[in-house]
Amino acid sequence: MNITGLDSLVFGVDDVEACNQYLTDYGLSPKDVSAAGGTFEALDGTAVVIRHKDDPSLPPALPTGSMLRKTIHGVADQATLSAIAEELGKDRDVRHLDDGSIEAEDDMGFTLGFQLSIRQPISIPAEKINAPGDEPGRPVNVIGADESVEIKLRSLSHVVYFVPDSKKAEKFYIERLGFRVADRFTNLGPFLRPQGTLDHHTLFLVNTPPEMQGVEHFTFHLGGPNELLLAGKRFQDKGYESFWGPGRHIYGSNWFWYFNSPMGVHVEYDADMDLHDDSWTAREIDASADASQIFNFTLVDKWMPGGDPH
């Protein structure tokens, strides 16, 4: 099935104003924002949607009270949308919504949406570097260190589910929706990607006790590690609390920096993820700190040898 990736994540929250401000400060572009919520978009149109938890348009919350109310996947064409409706309709209620999308629950109870993808093509250069032995990435006299550079989040990357039965959840996404396993943490869960993207993963399933079911984090792609570090520093300077990072993961190779949020999840900055096709052989290793990252840094105040002369 030609599922292209995540189009949007829909949250029902306690504090709409705080979430609206958080996502704006994080770097998404606010659209139609009010006291009732808003949509916060990346450059390609993928987004996070905020609504008050009592908004009647939202699907029911999970029994654990997770604020994520719906995960919307984009598909490439109407044939894929029809195929998903037919497949899931074999054993569960599939709702056909007025906007042409469909909605159903997965085997863990998460509400899923599927729609013709809103993701728009973008053409923006990645970060450029200069290195001996290769052609210069930046032209002569173009500087690489610019604290004033504008940073825009490019695309919704992935979401991580806490699930009470990762094997059952994995079976649903693979057998019913055609996802592929990119890599796996033994006894924890798989990194999954749909057929319509080469990204290492758009969904990571983590086995947890039932009372923890919900979302651990979501993230958007940036243009490279320098953008990630600068975006994270700016975010921390605004008073938001760092949770993990900055660092670089092993599975997926993506740079990361996680922050706490008022949405009951962690929110990550992400850059430089591996791409895989069906010729890739999934790796497997026991989950551990060593397996989770190559390195993990802590941001400290600016400093210079000998101290600041002023």
C-alpha positions as CSV (number, residue, x, y, z in Angstrom):
1,M,0.0,0.0,0.0
2,N,1.4,3.4,-1.0
3,I,1.3,5.1,2.3
4,T,3.7,8.1,2.0
5,G,4.2,9.0,5.7
6,L,2.6,11.1,8.4
7,D,0.5,14.0,7.3
8,S,-0.5,15.3,10.8
9,L,-1.0,14.5,14.4
10,V,-4.1,15.7,16.2
11,F,-4.0,16.5,20.0
12,G,-6.8,17.2,22.5
13,V,-5.1,19.2,25.2
14,D,-5.8,20.9,28.6
15,D,-4.0,24.2,27.9
16,V,-4.6,25.3,24.3
17,E,-2.8,28.6,24.7
18,A,0.3,27.0,26.1
19,C,0.4,24.4,23.3
20,N,-0.2,27.0,20.6
21,Q,2.7,29.0,21.9
22,Y,4.9,26.0,22.3
23,L,4.5,24.8,18.7
24,T,5.0,28.3,17.4
25,D,8.2,28.7,19.4
26,Y,9.3,25.2,18.3
27,G,9.3,26.5,14.7
28,L,6.1,25.5,13.0
29,S,3.9,28.1,11.2
30,P,0.6,28.8,12.9
31,K,-2.5,28.7,10.8
32,D,-6.1,29.5,11.9
33,V,-5.0,29.9,15.6
34,S,-7.6,30.8,18.2
35,A,-8.6,30.0,21.7
36,A,-10.0,26.7,20.3
37,G,-6.7,25.6,18.9
38,G,-4.9,25.8,15.6
39,T,-2.9,24.0,12.9
40,F,0.9,24.3,13.0
41,E,2.6,23.5,9.7
42,A,6.1,22.6,8.4
43,L,7.3,23.8,5.0
44,D,5.8,20.8,3.2
45,G,2.3,21.2,4.8
46,T,2.6,18.4,7.3
47,A,1.4,19.5,10.7
48,V,0.3,19.2,14.3
49,V,-3.3,20.1,15.1
50,I,-4.3,21.4,18.5
51,R,-7.8,21.2,19.9
52,H,-9.2,21.4,23.5
53,K,-9.6,18.0,25.0
54,D,-13.4,18.5,25.1
55,D,-13.8,19.4,21.5
56,P,-16.7,17.2,20.2
57,S,-15.0,16.8,16.8
58,L,-12.2,14.7,18.3
59,P,-12.1,11.0,18.5
60,P,-12.3,9.5,22.0
61,A,-9.2,9.5,24.1
62,L,-7.3,6.3,25.0
63,P,-8.2,5.0,28.5
64,T,-4.8,6.2,29.7
65,G,-5.7,9.8,28.9
66,S,-3.1,10.3,26.2
67,M,-3.5,13.7,24.5
68,L,-2.9,12.3,21.0
69,R,-6.3,11.7,19.6
70,K,-5.5,10.9,15.9
71,T,-2.6,10.0,13.7
72,I,-3.3,10.9,10.1
73,H,-1.3,9.1,7.4
74,G,-1.0,10.4,3.8
75,V,-1.5,8.1,0.8
76,A,-0.4,8.6,-2.7
77,D,-3.6,7.9,-4.6
78,Q,-7.3,7.0,-4.3
79,A,-6.6,3.4,-5.1
80,T,-4.5,3.1,-1.9
81,L,-7.2,4.8,0.1
82,S,-9.8,2.4,-1.2
83,A,-7.5,-0.6,-0.6
84,I,-7.0,0.5,3.0
85,A,-10.8,0.9,3.5
86,E,-11.4,-2.5,2.1
87,E,-8.7,-4.2,4.1
88,L,-9.6,-2.7,7.5
89,G,-13.3,-3.0,6.8
90,K,-12.9,-6.8,7.0
91,D,-12.9,-6.7,10.8
92,R,-13.5,-3.2,12.1
93,D,-15.5,-0.1,11.6
94,V,-14.1,2.2,8.9
95,R,-15.6,5.7,8.9
96,H,-15.8,7.7,5.7
97,L,-15.5,11.3,6.5
98,D,-16.9,14.3,4.7
99,D,-13.4,15.5,3.6
100,G,-12.9,12.2,1.7
101,S,-10.6,10.7,4.3
102,I,-11.2,7.5,6.2
103,E,-10.8,6.7,9.9
104,A,-10.4,3.5,12.0
105,E,-8.7,2.2,15.0
106,D,-5.6,0.0,15.0
107,D,-5.3,-3.1,17.1
108,M,-4.0,-1.1,20.1
109,G,-6.9,1.4,20.0
110,F,-5.1,4.3,18.4
111,T,-7.3,6.3,16.0
112,L,-5.8,6.4,12.5
113,G,-6.8,8.6,9.6
114,F,-5.9,8.1,6.0
115,Q,-6.2,10.8,3.3
116,L,-4.8,11.8,0.0
117,S,-1.5,13.3,1.2
118,I,-1.3,17.0,1.8
119,R,2.5,16.8,1.7
120,Q,3.8,19.2,-0.8
121,P,7.2,18.9,-2.7
122,I,9.9,21.2,-1.3
123,S,13.2,22.0,-2.8
124,I,15.6,23.5,-0.3
125,P,19.3,22.8,-0.1
126,A,20.6,20.8,2.8
127,E,23.4,22.2,4.9
128,K,26.7,22.4,3.1
129,I,30.1,21.6,4.5
130,N,33.7,22.0,3.3
131,A,36.1,19.1,3.8
132,P,39.6,18.4,2.4
133,G,39.5,15.8,-0.4
134,D,36.1,16.8,-1.7
135,E,34.7,19.7,-3.7
136,P,33.6,22.7,-1.4
137,G,30.0,22.4,-0.3
138,R,29.9,26.2,0.2
139,P,31.1,28.7,-2.4
140,V,34.2,30.7,-1.6
141,N,33.5,33.6,0.9
142,V,30.2,32.1,2.0
143,I,30.3,31.6,5.8
144,G,29.0,28.5,7.6
145,A,28.5,29.9,11.1
146,D,25.6,32.4,11.0
147,E,23.6,32.8,14.2
148,S,21.0,34.9,12.5
149,V,20.0,32.2,9.9
150,E,16.3,31.6,9.7
151,I,15.4,27.9,10.5
152,K,12.2,26.3,9.2
153,L,11.0,22.8,10.1
154,R,10.8,20.9,6.8
155,S,8.6,17.8,7.3
156,L,6.9,15.7,9.9
157,S,9.2,12.8,10.5
158,H,7.9,10.1,12.9
159,V,5.9,9.3,16.0
160,V,6.6,6.9,18.8
161,Y,3.8,4.8,20.3
162,F,3.9,3.2,23.8
163,V,1.9,0.0,23.3
164,P,1.0,-2.9,25.7
165,D,1.8,-5.5,23.0
166,S,4.4,-4.5,20.5
167,K,4.2,-7.8,18.6
168,K,0.5,-7.5,18.1
169,A,0.8,-3.9,17.1
170,E,3.7,-4.7,14.7
171,K,1.6,-7.5,13.0
172,F,-1.2,-5.0,12.3
173,Y,1.0,-2.5,10.6
174,I,3.0,-5.1,8.6
175,E,0.2,-7.4,7.6
176,R,-2.7,-5.0,7.2
177,L,-1.0,-1.8,6.0
178,G,2.2,-3.1,4.4
179,F,4.8,-1.4,6.6
180,R,8.4,-2.7,6.6
181,V,10.7,-3.3,9.6
182,A,13.8,-1.1,9.3
183,D,15.5,-2.2,12.6
184,R,14.5,-3.6,15.9
185,F,15.3,-3.4,19.6
186,T,14.9,-6.9,21.0
187,N,12.0,-7.1,23.5
188,L,11.3,-3.4,23.1
189,G,9.9,-3.0,19.6
190,P,10.4,-2.3,15.8
191,F,11.2,0.8,13.8
192,L,8.6,0.8,10.9
193,R,8.3,2.6,7.6
194,P,5.4,2.5,5.1
195,Q,6.0,1.5,1.5
196,G,5.7,5.0,0.2
197,T,8.8,6.5,1.9
198,L,12.4,5.6,2.2
199,D,12.8,7.2,5.6
200,H,14.3,4.8,8.1
201,H,11.1,5.0,10.2
202,T,7.9,7.0,10.5
203,L,6.6,4.8,13.5
204,F,8.5,3.3,16.4
205,L,6.6,0.9,18.6
206,V,7.8,0.6,22.3
207,N,6.5,-2.2,24.5
208,T,5.3,-0.8,27.8
209,P,2.8,-1.6,30.6
210,P,-0.8,-1.0,29.6
211,E,-1.1,2.0,31.9
212,M,1.6,3.8,29.9
213,Q,-0.1,3.5,26.5
214,G,0.2,6.7,24.4
215,V,2.9,8.6,22.7
216,E,6.5,9.1,23.7
217,H,7.5,11.7,21.1
218,F,7.1,13.1,17.7
219,T,9.6,15.0,15.5
220,F,10.1,17.1,12.4
221,H,13.0,17.0,10.0
222,L,15.5,19.9,9.8
223,G,18.2,20.6,7.2
224,G,21.2,19.3,9.0
225,P,22.9,19.0,12.4
226,N,23.9,22.7,12.6
227,E,20.2,23.7,12.1
228,L,19.3,21.2,14.8
229,L,21.8,22.5,17.3
230,L,20.9,26.1,16.7
231,A,17.1,25.5,16.7
232,G,17.5,23.6,20.0
233,K,19.6,26.3,21.6
234,R,17.1,29.0,20.6
235,F,14.3,26.8,22.0
236,Q,16.1,26.3,25.3
237,D,16.9,30.0,25.5
238,K,13.1,30.6,25.4
239,G,12.8,28.7,28.6
240,Y,11.8,25.2,27.3
241,E,13.3,22.3,29.1
242,S,15.7,19.9,27.4
243,F,14.9,16.2,28.0
244,W,17.6,14.3,26.0
245,G,20.3,15.5,23.7
246,P,21.6,16.8,21.6
247,G,23.1,13.7,20.1
248,R,23.0,11.2,17.3
249,H,21.0,7.9,17.2
250,I,22.5,4.7,15.8
251,Y,19.3,3.2,14.3
252,G,18.3,5.7,11.7
253,S,21.5,7.8,12.2
254,N,19.4,10.9,12.8
255,W,20.7,13.7,15.0
256,F,18.3,14.4,17.9
257,W,17.3,16.8,20.6
258,Y,14.2,16.2,22.7
259,F,12.3,18.7,24.8
260,N,9.4,18.4,27.3
261,S,6.1,19.8,26.2
262,P,2.6,20.7,27.5
263,M,1.1,18.0,25.2
264,G,2.1,15.2,27.5
265,V,4.8,14.0,25.1
266,H,8.4,14.8,24.2
267,V,9.0,16.8,21.1
268,E,12.2,16.2,19.1
269,Y,14.2,18.1,16.6
270,D,15.6,15.6,13.9
271,A,18.1,15.8,11.1
272,D,19.9,13.5,8.6
273,M,17.9,10.3,8.8
274,D,19.0,7.2,6.9
275,L,17.0,6.1,3.8
276,H,16.3,2.5,3.0
277,D,14.5,0.4,0.4
278,D,13.3,-3.1,0.4
279,S,16.8,-4.5,-0.2
280,W,17.8,-3.4,3.3
281,T,18.2,-6.1,5.9
282,A,16.9,-5.1,9.3
283,R,19.3,-5.1,12.2
284,E,18.4,-6.2,15.8
285,I,20.1,-5.5,19.1
286,D,19.1,-5.4,22.8
287,A,17.9,-1.9,23.8
288,S,20.5,0.0,25.8
289,A,22.0,3.4,26.2
290,D,24.9,2.3,24.1
291,A,22.5,1.1,21.4
292,S,20.4,4.3,21.4
293,Q,23.1,6.8,20.5
294,I,26.6,7.3,19.3
295,F,27.0,10.3,21.6
296,N,24.9,12.5,23.8
297,F,25.9,16.1,24.7
298,T,24.7,18.7,27.2
299,L,24.4,22.4,26.2
300,V,26.5,24.6,28.5
301,D,26.9,28.4,28.6
302,K,29.3,29.9,26.1
303,W,32.9,30.0,27.3
304,M,36.4,30.8,26.1
305,P,39.9,29.8,27.4
306,G,41.1,32.3,30.0
307,G,37.6,33.6,30.6
308,D,35.7,36.5,29.1
309,P,38.0,39.5,29.1
310,H,35.0,41.7,29.7
